[in-house]
Amino acid sequence: MSNGLGFAPLLPWAAIALLGVPAAVLLAVAAVRGGRGVGLRAAALAVLVLALINPRAVRENREPRPDVAVVVVDQSDSQAVGERAAQREAALDAVRAALSRFDDLELRIVRTGGAGAGDAERGTRLFDALAQTLAQIPRQRFAGAILITDGQVHDVPADPAALPAGPLHVLLTGARGEKDRRLVIEKAPSYGIVGKDIAVAYRIEDHDARQGTGVRRKMARVSLRRDGVEMESVLVPVGRSERFSFVLEHAGPTVLELEVSTVPDELSALNNRAVVNINGVRDRLRVLLISGQPHAGERTWRNLLKSDPSVDLVHFTILRPPEKDDFTPLNELALIVFPVQELFEIKLKEFDLIVFDRYVLRDVVPPSYLRNIAEYLRRGGAILFAVGPEFAGLRSLFQSPLGAVMPAKPTGRVLERGFVPALTDVGRRHPVTAVLVDGKADTPKWGRWFRQVEAVPGSGVVLMQGLDERPLLILDRVGKGRIAQLMSDHIWLWARGFEGGGPQGELLRRLAHWLMKEPDLEEEGLRGRIRDGRLVIERRSLSPGRPRVTVTAPSGATRTVELRAAGGGLSKATVETGETGLYRLEDGTNTVLVASGAVNPVELSDLRATAERLAPVAKATGGGIAWIADGVPDLRRTRPGRTASGRGWMGFTRNGSYVVTGVTQVSLLPGVLVLVLVVGAMMAAWYREGR
């Protein structure tokens, strides 16, 4: 309860002044002229003015409200280092017990920075969490805040005006004199052109908190891995920028992992590793299409390749069949002189894919150049053979140096009767053909073909079969390259929509991408991705079964996961993720890295506990800083405007906040009293003036 004086004017203040000032002036003139009764008239005027002001005695019924203390608890990844988590929880229990002694203080605890929370790319955001909490608290009730953290906070306000209006104290986890080594990526591209050099700049830093500056050591060993496979291990000077370059081999994501050796008594090895994700793209896919003779299916290949804007197509058709030999020089018959030397010797390496469409040996391409093509394949090139009846004859490409790299050998027979192409058991699991049909469909509803060259496969895998289950589409790997054979020239019937057609566009497109070594079309591949905070694992294989995958978390913890069949040669599993960083997936053959959250989080850039970041904030708000390892300071209540911290103690302001639950007002000048005083004063003034 509180008593006070208030006013409830009967007229606006301007009106009261307008009436009172002239009257006061007239009284002053009368006093100067020596008029009688001026004092009594002044008393009457004063009573009238007070009556208009209407003074009142005010009595408030007040209900005290407790002040609010906020504790922000840092649960970021750096708090998992050493004994920091245990220190944090012990300090929180001590603060909770100490503040519970004050009946007029309410405690609010905010935990922030845990797994799946915050923005890993921007680091620890304690002040964002504090601001959100203060927005829900009346300003006059805020008594102060405590941050329990290791000091690595990345949203410290630079403007003191943005700080809370109350003491901000800091309890530091960790210990003084911590040492840490980290690997810093200085420059790395986010994408690159396939076949081109990629350069990554990095630096090794050693820090010793006891000396406050970086301490250079002589050398450190760095291991470099690409897509989980170690490339090299080198010794580099500490504290100096170094560069690492390599050739981007395939389209899609390439994960480059760099890891530096640890030092004695190092705080943690979490930031001794850095990861670079580089997305490989093809500048232009250069394809050489050589048609041995004009035929109905030639336009199918050309239309497919020309429809893709990323394909740079070079197409030659040999118009002169071998039976028309009239001794006319070839350079006089050709519409364009066939650039044999330029294509198959000078610029052969520039092509990503070579397609032979019903090609026939005609002395146009000498055997030495065909050997160049075979060597091109072994060194990483790609070749597709779409054959016709001529493949079974004496002028077959199989009779050339290219026959040594072909997966299937012709028998000399050409089968000409209707059949519906079908997938083999392997074809139903291979990524090139598995998507062409429903996994439950035994016979696809495709149009018929009417010609097939009989061949015996010697290597590779058969994905499609034709007449009497003879091989129709065979794929194989030769050296570093890839090769495919399509044992029919009737795929154009699907393109024309004969008997409903078929998936010729999707088949040829996926076949070309497999030859180009697209990671998504690897028949024995392991993939992982993060979806809704969970790790989705996919394993593709041509062999049935339930594969097992070893998952290694960023912390080093491992677990084995058994995958379930999902159809089309694919097996899947889902794993909960509770850590930010790099997960490693291994199935005995493949190794895949999957990033959960930021690849190189700011949170782990420097793991040393420090008071430097928060010291200016504590000083500006009147708060204090203490190391938990030295003991939690005594917690007290302080008066507004007084010092809120000192040696061994921290204070919280006692604001004395309250809520008014009722108000009683009593007028000090009732109407009867005003009338008596005014009339009495006027009568006394008249009496005085009449004498």
Phi, psi and omega per residue, in radians:
M1 nan 2.483 -3.122
S2 -2.495 2.427 3.112
N3 -1.894 2.575 3.140
G4 -2.864 3.133 -3.122
L5 -2.001 2.343 3.116
G6 -2.377 2.973 -3.125
F7 -2.266 2.486 3.078
A8 -2.333 1.339 -3.040
P9 -0.951 2.427 3.095
L10 -1.372 -0.425 3.084
L11 -2.230 2.823 3.037
P12 -1.033 2.651 -3.105
W13 -1.037 -0.609 3.126
A14 -1.123 -0.681 3.138
A15 -1.188 -0.694 3.117
I16 -1.100 -0.727 3.111
A17 -1.147 -0.667 -3.134
L18 -1.116 -0.580 3.101
L19 -1.466 -0.659 -3.028
G20 -1.367 -0.632 -3.065
V21 -1.145 -0.850 3.107
P22 -1.046 -0.674 3.132
A23 -1.122 -0.694 3.121
A24 -1.153 -0.623 3.118
V25 -1.142 -0.760 3.129
L26 -1.103 -0.689 3.104
L27 -1.131 -0.646 3.121
A28 -1.148 -0.706 3.111
V29 -1.109 -0.747 3.129
A30 -1.107 -0.669 3.142
A31 -1.166 -0.661 3.129
V32 -1.134 -0.639 -3.137
R33 -1.426 0.006 3.078
G34 1.376 0.463 3.130
G35 -1.156 2.587 3.112
R36 -1.475 2.670 3.084
G37 1.272 0.258 -3.139
V38 -1.115 -0.711 -3.116
G39 -1.100 -0.697 3.138
L40 -1.186 -0.701 3.095
R41 -1.133 -0.644 3.083
A42 -1.102 -0.671 3.099
A43 -1.111 -0.727 3.122
A44 -1.100 -0.746 3.124
L45 -1.097 -0.712 3.140
A46 -1.090 -0.707 3.121
V47 -1.120 -0.708 3.126
L48 -1.121 -0.753 3.126
V49 -1.108 -0.766 3.102
L50 -1.078 -0.644 3.122
A51 -1.117 -0.699 3.106
L52 -1.184 -0.641 3.092
I53 -1.184 -0.553 3.060
N54 1.038 1.162 3.086
P55 -1.172 2.521 -3.108
R56 -2.393 2.566 2.994
A57 -1.520 2.136 -3.060
V58 -1.924 2.313 3.092
R59 -2.167 2.093 -3.140
E60 -1.834 2.390 2.994
N61 -1.683 1.967 -3.039
R62 -1.934 2.416 3.064
E63 -1.959 2.022 -3.110
P64 -1.081 2.489 3.089
R65 -2.050 2.390 -3.110
P66 -1.232 2.591 3.010
D67 -1.291 2.876 -3.091
V68 -2.101 2.205 3.015
A69 -1.904 2.361 -3.093
V70 -1.953 2.328 3.044
V71 -2.063 2.037 3.110
V72 -1.750 2.088 -3.066
V73 -1.820 2.130 -3.140
D74 -1.433 2.023 3.104
Q75 -2.032 0.497 3.138
S76 -1.227 2.992 -3.052
D77 -1.082 -0.545 -3.127
S78 -1.178 -0.314 3.114
Q79 -1.332 -0.158 3.095
A80 -1.472 -0.052 -3.120
V81 -1.355 2.319 3.054
G82 1.010 -2.342 -3.103
E83 -1.744 0.319 -3.045
R84 -1.120 -0.707 -3.129
A85 -1.087 -0.749 3.109
A86 -1.141 -0.726 3.086
Q87 -1.059 -0.739 -3.116
R88 -1.065 -0.839 -3.102
E89 -1.193 -0.648 3.103
A90 -1.137 -0.727 3.119
A91 -1.138 -0.696 3.118
L92 -1.092 -0.733 3.093
D93 -1.095 -0.702 3.133
A94 -1.150 -0.716 3.117
V95 -1.143 -0.740 3.141
R96 -1.092 -0.729 3.142
A97 -1.197 -0.690 -3.096
A98 -1.199 -0.707 -3.091
L99 -1.370 -0.313 3.114
S100 -1.200 -0.227 3.112
R101 -1.248 -0.327 -3.066
F102 -1.736 2.033 -3.117
D103 -1.237 -0.410 -3.088
D104 -1.709 0.441 -3.114
L105 -2.355 2.203 3.110
E106 -1.816 2.366 -3.080
L107 -1.862 2.279 3.050
R108 -2.148 2.201 -3.090
I109 -1.902 2.235 3.140
V110 -2.118 2.107 3.076
R111 -1.784 2.337 -3.096
T112 -2.554 2.728 3.091
G113 1.548 0.219 3.141
G114 -1.329 3.140 -3.125
A115 -1.053 2.267 3.130
G116 1.440 0.006 -3.128
A117 -1.959 2.747 3.056
G118 1.280 -2.988 -3.126
D119 -2.028 1.807 -3.053
A120 -1.093 -0.519 -3.112
E121 -1.260 -0.420 -3.124
R122 -1.759 -0.031 3.072
G123 1.529 -2.845 -3.096
T124 -1.337 2.244 -3.045
R125 -2.076 1.246 -3.121
L126 -1.297 -0.640 -3.084
F127 -1.269 -0.476 3.012
D128 -1.116 -0.781 3.124
A129 -1.139 -0.676 3.124
L130 -1.145 -0.727 -3.134
A131 -1.120 -0.686 3.118
Q132 -1.129 -0.632 3.121
T133 -1.262 -0.739 -3.134
L134 -1.145 -0.459 3.115
A135 -1.144 -0.311 -3.134
Q136 -1.750 0.028 -3.083
I137 -2.019 2.269 3.036
P138 -1.006 2.401 -3.023
R139 -1.046 -0.626 -3.080
Q140 -1.294 -0.096 3.134
R141 -1.829 -0.098 -3.097
F142 -1.320 2.096 -3.075
A143 -1.739 -0.348 -3.113
G144 2.569 3.010 -3.097
A145 -2.458 2.709 3.051
I146 -2.205 2.270 3.016
L147 -1.806 2.094 3.065
I148 -1.773 1.853 -2.981
T149 -2.741 3.014 3.041
D150 -1.606 0.051 3.099
G151 1.603 -0.189 3.124
Q152 -1.504 1.384 -3.123
V153 -1.968 2.356 -2.979
H154 -1.978 0.227 3.072
D155 -2.266 0.633 3.135
V156 -1.183 2.171 -3.133
P157 -1.139 2.365 3.082
A158 -1.466 -0.403 -3.120
D159 -1.684 2.103 3.120
P160 -1.029 -0.459 -3.141
A161 -1.138 -0.374 -3.140
A162 -1.482 -0.064 -3.115
L163 -1.432 2.689 3.133
P164 -1.141 2.596 -3.139
A165 -1.443 1.209 -3.128
G166 3.102 2.847 -3.099
P167 -1.118 2.388 3.104
L168 -2.065 1.925 -3.102
H169 -1.765 2.740 -3.113
V170 -2.298 2.232 2.992
L171 -1.947 2.049 -3.017
L172 -1.670 2.231 2.974
T173 -1.463 3.025 -3.122
G174 1.489 -2.785 -3.091
A175 -2.570 2.775 3.061
R176 -1.240 2.654 3.030
G177 1.338 0.455 3.123
E178 -1.333 2.544 3.113
K179 -1.962 2.542 -3.111
D180 -2.672 2.499 3.030
R181 -2.057 2.470 3.115
R182 -2.460 2.716 3.081
L183 -1.892 2.189 -3.049
V184 -1.963 2.214 3.021
I185 -1.521 1.968 -3.118
E186 -1.447 -0.706 -3.097
K187 -2.698 2.249 3.123
A188 -2.695 2.392 3.132
P189 -1.342 2.636 3.078
S190 -1.539 -0.312 3.068
Y191 -2.577 2.863 -3.139
G192 -2.684 2.860 3.137
I193 -1.575 2.278 3.137
V194 -1.049 2.315 -3.129
G195 1.572 -0.078 -3.133
K196 -1.847 2.784 3.118
D197 -1.286 2.437 3.065
I198 -2.072 2.293 -3.125
A199 -2.031 2.373 3.111
V200 -2.181 2.223 3.109
A201 -1.782 2.342 -3.113
Y202 -2.498 2.955 -3.110
R203 -2.632 2.479 3.079
I204 -1.779 2.275 3.125
E205 -2.149 2.338 3.010
D206 -1.939 2.289 -3.138
H207 -2.157 2.456 3.053
D208 -2.255 1.885 -3.053
A209 -1.108 -0.412 -3.126
R210 -1.208 -0.446 3.125
Q211 -1.766 -0.214 3.033
G212 1.363 -0.034 -3.124
T213 -2.395 2.936 3.083
G214 -1.182 2.363 3.128
V215 -1.950 2.081 -3.098
R216 -1.452 2.301 2.983
R217 -1.903 2.886 -2.948
K218 -1.144 -1.114 -3.037
M219 -2.409 2.744 3.066
A220 -2.477 2.541 -3.125
R221 -1.644 2.250 -3.125
V222 -2.045 2.238 3.056
S223 -1.751 2.372 -3.112
L224 -2.084 2.162 -3.138
R225 -2.187 2.498 3.086
R226 -2.137 2.120 -3.105
D227 0.932 0.677 3.082
G228 1.470 -0.086 -3.127
V229 -1.847 2.196 -3.109
E230 -1.199 2.295 -3.124
M231 -1.725 -0.805 3.133
E232 -2.863 2.889 3.083
S233 -2.326 2.136 -3.010
V234 -2.269 2.705 3.008
L235 -1.690 2.232 -3.117
V236 -2.269 2.644 3.078
P237 -1.198 2.471 3.103
V238 -1.392 2.360 3.088
G239 1.550 0.070 -3.122
R240 -2.147 2.466 -3.141
S241 -1.160 2.362 3.096
E242 -2.229 2.804 -3.135
R243 -2.213 2.530 3.075
F244 -2.313 2.276 -3.110
S245 -2.244 2.629 3.113
F246 -2.751 2.900 -3.135
V247 -1.654 2.246 3.112
L248 -1.294 2.078 -2.956
E249 -1.615 -0.442 -3.044
H250 -2.553 2.817 3.070
A251 -1.312 2.859 -3.108
G252 1.562 -3.011 -3.067
P253 -1.274 2.382 2.981
T254 -2.120 2.207 -3.094
V255 -1.824 2.052 3.100
L256 -1.833 2.174 -3.077
E257 -2.061 2.216 3.108
L258 -2.063 2.331 -3.113
E259 -2.421 2.286 -3.126
V260 -1.851 2.604 -3.139
S261 -1.171 2.719 -3.126
T262 -1.472 2.945 3.070
V263 -2.056 2.759 3.134
P264 -1.022 2.458 3.095
D265 1.067 0.460 3.115
E266 -1.248 2.492 -3.088
L267 -1.048 -0.863 -3.127
S268 -2.827 2.704 3.091
A269 -1.735 0.186 -3.101
L270 -1.060 -0.646 -3.115
N271 -1.777 0.319 3.036
N272 -1.480 0.011 -3.100
R273 -2.259 2.483 3.093
A274 -2.375 2.629 -3.076
V275 -2.227 2.445 3.086
V276 -2.161 2.147 3.054
N277 -1.699 2.108 3.140
I278 -2.102 2.159 3.140
N279 -1.616 2.019 -3.116
G280 -1.465 2.298 3.098
V281 -2.242 2.644 3.093
R282 -1.652 2.270 -3.139
D283 -1.114 -1.068 3.039
R284 -2.549 2.315 3.109
L285 -1.483 1.911 -3.100
R286 -1.599 2.077 -3.088
V287 -2.113 2.322 3.050
L288 -1.871 2.015 -3.141
L289 -1.923 2.079 -3.138
I290 -2.053 1.960 3.105
S291 -1.698 2.196 -3.077
G292 -1.264 -0.439 3.138
Q293 -2.878 2.714 3.084
P294 -1.146 2.380 3.085
H295 -2.770 2.995 -3.009
A296 -1.116 -0.522 -3.076
G297 -1.535 -0.085 -3.087
E298 -1.056 -0.723 -3.103
R299 -1.182 -0.460 3.116
T300 -1.056 -0.816 3.122
W301 -1.141 -0.779 -3.095
R302 -1.112 -0.774 -3.127
N303 -1.106 -0.701 3.136
L304 -1.086 -0.833 -3.069
L305 -1.277 -0.610 -3.139
K306 -1.312 -0.390 -3.121
S307 -1.272 -0.293 3.133
D308 -1.633 2.005 -3.097
P309 -1.154 -0.297 -3.136
S310 -1.511 -0.012 -3.113
V311 -1.746 2.251 3.043
D312 -1.815 1.781 -2.974
L313 -1.701 2.312 2.965
V314 -2.037 2.040 -3.005
H315 -2.164 2.245 3.051
F316 -2.217 2.392 3.052
T317 -2.109 2.211 3.124
I318 -1.534 1.912 -2.979
L319 -1.471 -0.384 -3.001
R320 -1.639 1.958 3.102
P321 -1.257 2.770 -3.042
P322 -1.178 -0.489 -3.081
E323 -1.241 -0.271 3.113
K324 -1.639 1.341 -3.101
D325 -1.949 1.693 3.135
D326 -2.006 0.380 3.072
F327 1.129 0.296 3.044
T328 -1.317 2.286 3.132
P329 -1.010 2.465 -3.099
L330 -1.101 -0.611 -3.106
N331 -1.197 -0.260 3.076
E332 -1.615 -0.373 -3.141
L333 -1.567 -0.559 -3.041
A334 -1.216 2.391 3.022
L335 -1.136 -0.695 3.055
I336 -2.298 2.309 3.136
V337 -1.063 2.164 -3.083
F338 -1.189 2.044 -3.051
P339 -1.416 1.219 -3.030
V340 -1.062 -0.901 -3.080
Q341 -1.124 -0.715 -3.109
E342 -1.144 -0.704 -3.080
L343 -1.337 -0.771 -2.944
F344 -1.814 0.122 3.077
E345 -2.364 -0.899 -3.042
I346 -1.391 -0.840 -3.008
K347 -1.947 0.264 -3.083
L348 -1.040 -0.701 -3.091
K349 -1.153 -0.318 -3.091
E350 -1.374 -0.255 -3.121
F351 -1.529 2.399 3.092
D352 -1.521 -0.465 -3.094
L353 -2.610 2.390 3.043
I354 -2.062 2.212 -3.141
V355 -2.007 2.132 3.032
F356 -1.777 1.931 -3.093
D357 -1.838 1.782 -3.140
R358 0.920 0.806 -3.116
Y359 -1.362 2.502 3.134
V360 -2.191 2.431 3.094
L361 -1.171 2.121 -3.069
R362 -2.443 0.447 -3.132
D363 1.103 0.158 3.076
V364 -1.364 -0.726 3.115
V365 -1.922 1.897 -3.118
P366 -1.071 2.719 3.127
P367 -0.987 -0.567 -3.133
S368 -1.102 -0.631 3.120
Y369 -1.288 -0.577 3.060
L370 -1.151 -0.601 3.044
R371 -1.138 -0.613 3.065
N372 -1.062 -0.683 -3.140
I373 -1.170 -0.716 3.103
A374 -1.089 -0.704 3.114
E375 -1.207 -0.631 3.048
Y376 -1.000 -0.707 3.110
L377 -1.137 -0.820 -3.088
R378 -1.099 -0.500 -3.111
R379 -1.518 0.072 3.069
G380 2.150 0.109 3.128
G381 -1.375 -3.101 -3.123
A382 -2.396 2.361 -3.126
I383 -2.343 2.409 3.055
L384 -2.174 2.208 3.086
F385 -1.887 2.057 2.979
A386 -1.896 1.850 -2.910
V387 -1.794 2.768 3.056
G388 -2.236 -2.852 -3.079
P389 -1.006 -0.540 -3.104
E390 -1.108 -0.350 -3.128
F391 -1.180 -0.351 -3.137
A392 -1.604 -0.037 -3.077
G393 -1.745 -2.949 -3.083
L394 -1.271 -0.449 3.139
R395 -1.609 0.370 -3.137
S396 -1.170 2.540 3.055
L397 -1.076 -0.367 3.127
F398 -1.156 -0.393 3.133
Q399 -1.459 0.041 3.132
S400 -1.786 3.101 3.069
P401 -0.992 -0.315 3.115
L402 -1.283 -0.310 3.132
G403 -1.076 -0.481 -3.114
A404 -1.195 -0.346 -3.108
V405 -1.878 -0.029 -3.124
M406 -1.384 2.452 -3.127
P407 -1.371 -0.340 -3.087
A408 -2.252 2.471 -3.112
K409 -1.880 2.243 3.134
P410 -1.228 2.549 3.110
T411 -1.600 -0.211 -3.100
G412 1.738 -0.065 -3.136
R413 -1.778 2.475 3.022
V414 -2.048 2.073 -3.090
L415 -1.661 2.178 -3.069
E416 -2.238 1.494 2.969
R417 -2.768 2.826 -3.001
G418 -1.184 2.473 3.064
F419 -2.738 2.719 3.075
V420 -1.811 2.054 3.101
P421 -0.978 2.450 -3.115
A422 -2.355 2.750 3.108
L423 -1.539 2.475 2.999
T424 -1.375 3.044 3.093
D425 -1.061 -0.685 3.090
V426 -1.182 -0.674 3.131
G427 -1.083 -0.520 3.108
R428 -1.274 -0.223 3.132
R429 -1.910 -0.278 -3.087
H430 -1.356 2.378 -3.095
P431 -1.114 -0.363 3.115
V432 -1.217 -0.691 -3.012
T433 -2.023 -0.226 -3.049
A434 -1.078 -0.545 -3.086
V435 -1.438 -0.077 -3.063
L436 -1.304 -0.440 -3.111
V437 -2.331 2.810 2.996
D438 -1.189 2.332 -3.081
G439 -1.036 -0.388 -3.115
K440 -1.622 -0.147 -3.088
A441 -1.452 2.193 3.118
D442 -1.372 -0.717 -3.116
T443 -2.181 2.021 3.126
P444 -1.236 2.630 -3.140
K445 -1.576 1.296 -3.124
W446 -1.984 2.808 3.046
G447 -1.311 2.792 -3.085
R448 -1.444 2.682 2.900
W449 -1.899 2.861 -3.035
F450 -2.266 0.177 3.117
R451 -2.650 2.435 3.122
Q452 -2.626 2.385 3.074
V453 -1.577 2.158 -3.118
E454 -1.277 2.342 -3.137
A455 -2.581 2.737 3.120
V456 -1.963 2.052 -3.132
P457 -1.246 2.331 3.091
G458 -1.863 -0.354 3.122
S459 -2.742 3.119 3.106
G460 1.384 -2.913 -3.123
V461 -2.212 2.492 3.125
V462 -1.700 2.091 -3.103
L463 -1.721 -0.549 -3.133
M464 -2.294 2.612 3.134
Q465 -2.299 2.709 -3.091
G466 -2.142 -2.132 -3.095
L467 -1.070 2.279 3.081
D468 0.896 0.624 3.089
E469 1.059 0.494 3.069
R470 -1.382 2.610 -3.059
P471 -1.102 2.357 -3.129
L472 -2.014 -0.669 3.107
L473 -2.317 2.106 -3.106
I474 -2.160 2.372 3.089
L475 -2.118 2.572 -3.126
D476 -2.701 2.790 3.012
R477 -1.906 2.330 3.116
V478 -2.236 1.944 -3.062
G479 1.071 -2.188 3.087
K480 -1.631 -0.072 -3.065
G481 -1.777 -3.135 -3.113
R482 -2.356 2.599 -3.081
I483 -2.449 2.596 3.098
A484 -2.421 2.520 3.091
Q485 -2.208 2.174 3.035
L486 -1.899 1.963 -2.946
M487 -1.542 0.634 3.073
S488 -2.775 2.647 3.091
D489 -1.919 0.331 -3.061
H490 -1.793 0.317 3.098
I491 -1.152 -0.317 3.121
W492 -1.137 -0.378 3.092
L493 -1.112 -0.628 3.061
W494 -1.159 -0.703 -3.139
A495 -1.119 -0.517 3.111
R496 -1.481 -0.070 3.133
G497 1.366 0.386 -3.131
F498 -1.121 2.197 -3.117
E499 0.905 0.666 3.115
G500 1.660 -0.158 3.096
G501 1.200 -2.698 -3.108
G502 -2.963 -3.104 -3.061
P503 -1.465 0.899 -3.066
Q504 -1.124 -0.671 -3.121
G505 -1.110 -0.828 -3.136
E506 -1.167 -0.681 3.141
L507 -1.098 -0.895 -3.092
L508 -1.178 -0.615 3.133
R509 -1.162 -0.817 -3.140
R510 -1.206 -0.560 3.093
L511 -1.136 -0.775 3.113
A512 -1.109 -0.695 -3.137
H513 -1.197 -0.612 3.075
W514 -1.136 -0.741 3.101
L515 -1.084 -0.506 3.117
M516 -1.465 0.075 3.063
K517 1.151 0.681 3.058
E518 -1.166 2.249 -3.076
P519 -1.027 -0.574 -3.095
D520 -1.191 -0.260 -3.092
L521 -1.919 0.286 3.072
E522 -1.225 2.247 -3.107
E523 -1.275 -0.423 3.045
E524 -2.122 1.522 -3.030
G525 -2.398 2.705 3.118
L526 -2.204 2.296 -3.119
R527 -2.350 2.706 3.078
G528 -2.603 2.604 3.093
R529 -2.680 2.726 3.110
I530 -1.707 2.183 3.123
R531 -2.356 2.099 3.126
D532 0.945 0.719 3.100
G533 1.327 0.192 -3.139
R534 -2.170 2.596 -3.139
L535 -1.602 2.051 3.114
V536 -1.754 2.121 -3.104
I537 -1.890 2.298 3.099
E538 -2.245 2.262 3.138
R539 -2.168 2.135 3.110
R540 -1.897 2.370 -3.112
S541 -2.686 2.631 3.054
L542 -1.434 -0.194 -3.129
S543 -1.767 2.314 3.093
P544 -1.220 2.849 3.140
G545 2.416 -3.122 3.136
R546 -2.060 1.579 -3.061
P547 -1.172 2.742 3.079
R548 -1.999 2.427 -3.117
V549 -2.180 2.315 3.077
T550 -1.597 2.165 -3.113
V551 -1.887 2.130 3.094
T552 -1.916 2.084 -3.112
A553 -1.343 2.879 3.113
P554 -0.977 -0.524 -3.134
S555 -1.354 -0.194 -3.109
G556 1.811 -0.179 3.118
A557 -1.192 2.428 -3.093
T558 -2.103 2.677 3.042
R559 -2.662 2.667 3.132
T560 -1.842 2.276 -3.086
V561 -2.064 2.273 3.080
E562 -1.652 2.221 -3.093
L563 -1.586 2.628 3.122
R564 -1.890 2.532 -3.114
A565 -1.120 2.397 -3.140
A566 -2.151 0.159 3.113
G567 1.566 2.659 3.107
G568 1.135 0.527 -3.132
G569 1.363 0.172 -3.064
L570 -1.884 2.394 3.028
S571 -2.155 2.509 -3.046
K572 -2.356 2.774 3.009
A573 -2.784 2.707 3.135
T574 -2.192 2.345 -3.082
V575 -2.220 2.396 3.067
E576 -1.234 2.436 3.091
T577 -1.996 2.258 3.125
G578 -2.110 0.107 -3.097
E579 -2.241 2.653 3.043
T580 -1.703 2.291 -3.137
G581 2.517 -2.654 -2.998
L582 -1.852 2.161 3.055
Y583 -1.723 2.398 -3.137
R584 -1.923 2.226 3.118
L585 -1.967 2.290 -3.119
E586 -2.407 2.351 3.099
D587 -2.118 0.268 -3.114
G588 1.684 -0.435 3.115
T589 -2.077 -0.788 -3.083
N590 -1.913 2.632 3.035
T591 -2.266 2.219 -3.098
V592 -2.231 2.453 3.082
L593 -1.928 2.339 -3.132
V594 -2.252 2.239 -3.117
A595 -1.630 2.220 3.025
S596 -1.832 2.002 -3.039
G597 1.394 -2.664 -3.132
A598 -1.197 2.450 -3.127
V599 -1.168 -0.833 3.084
N600 -2.128 1.380 -3.013
P601 -1.099 2.482 3.080
V602 -1.045 -0.540 -3.104
E603 -0.988 -0.580 -3.076
L604 -1.752 0.127 -3.109
S605 -1.167 -0.597 3.092
D606 -2.502 2.026 -3.034
L607 -1.691 -0.042 -3.087
R608 -1.273 2.382 3.026
A609 -1.228 2.405 -3.066
T610 -2.612 2.611 3.063
A611 -1.773 -0.064 -3.006
E612 -1.164 -0.688 -3.076
R613 -1.179 -0.659 -3.012
L614 -1.742 -0.131 -3.133
A615 -1.044 -0.790 3.118
P616 -1.091 -0.606 3.139
V617 -1.180 -0.809 3.129
A618 -1.080 -0.712 3.141
K619 -1.149 -0.731 -3.101
A620 -1.155 -0.516 -3.110
T621 -1.727 -0.011 -3.118
G622 1.444 0.239 -3.136
G623 -1.563 -3.087 -3.117
G624 -2.288 2.897 3.122
I625 -2.200 2.373 3.126
A626 -2.522 2.580 3.059
W627 -1.544 2.275 -3.132
I628 -1.086 -0.564 3.133
A629 -1.064 -0.424 3.111
D630 -1.542 -0.050 -3.109
G631 1.863 2.537 3.125
V632 -1.335 2.236 -3.111
P633 -1.116 2.842 3.050
D634 -1.223 2.429 -3.114
L635 -1.879 2.252 -3.052
R636 -2.268 2.965 2.963
R637 -1.814 2.413 -3.128
T638 -2.210 2.804 3.097
R639 -1.445 2.696 3.108
P640 -1.023 2.407 3.125
G641 1.484 -0.154 3.134
R642 -1.591 2.861 3.092
T643 -1.057 2.332 -3.055
A644 -1.843 0.110 3.103
S645 -2.729 2.755 3.136
G646 -2.872 -2.986 -3.111
R647 -1.191 1.939 3.080
G648 1.455 0.135 3.121
W649 -2.579 2.739 3.075
M650 -2.355 2.448 -3.040
G651 -2.012 2.702 3.054
F652 -2.175 2.280 -3.010
T653 -1.174 2.338 3.023
R654 -1.631 1.767 -3.029
N655 -1.434 -0.382 -3.107
G656 1.161 0.643 -3.108
S657 -1.242 2.574 -3.127
Y658 -2.613 2.940 3.068
V659 -2.183 2.249 3.121
V660 -1.380 2.073 -3.118
T661 -1.733 -0.248 3.120
G662 -2.926 2.633 -3.132
V663 -2.337 2.292 3.064
T664 -2.062 2.255 -3.112
Q665 -2.169 2.341 3.122
V666 -2.219 2.205 -3.131
S667 -1.238 2.353 3.132
L668 -1.479 -0.254 3.133
L669 -2.259 1.482 3.087
P670 -1.103 2.762 -3.090
G671 -1.034 -0.702 -3.128
V672 -1.127 -0.740 -3.136
L673 -1.132 -0.696 3.111
V674 -1.095 -0.766 -3.133
L675 -1.086 -0.769 -3.122
V676 -1.123 -0.780 -3.101
L677 -1.158 -0.747 -3.108
V678 -1.196 -0.824 -3.130
V679 -1.128 -0.719 3.132
G680 -1.094 -0.757 -3.138
A681 -1.147 -0.692 -3.136
M682 -1.193 -0.723 3.125
M683 -1.131 -0.670 3.111
A684 -1.170 -0.620 3.120
A685 -1.189 -0.738 3.110
W686 -1.097 -0.731 3.134
Y687 -1.096 -0.717 -3.109
R688 -1.197 -0.637 -3.104
E689 -1.313 -0.420 -3.118
G690 -1.389 -0.170 -3.127
R691 -1.634 nan nan
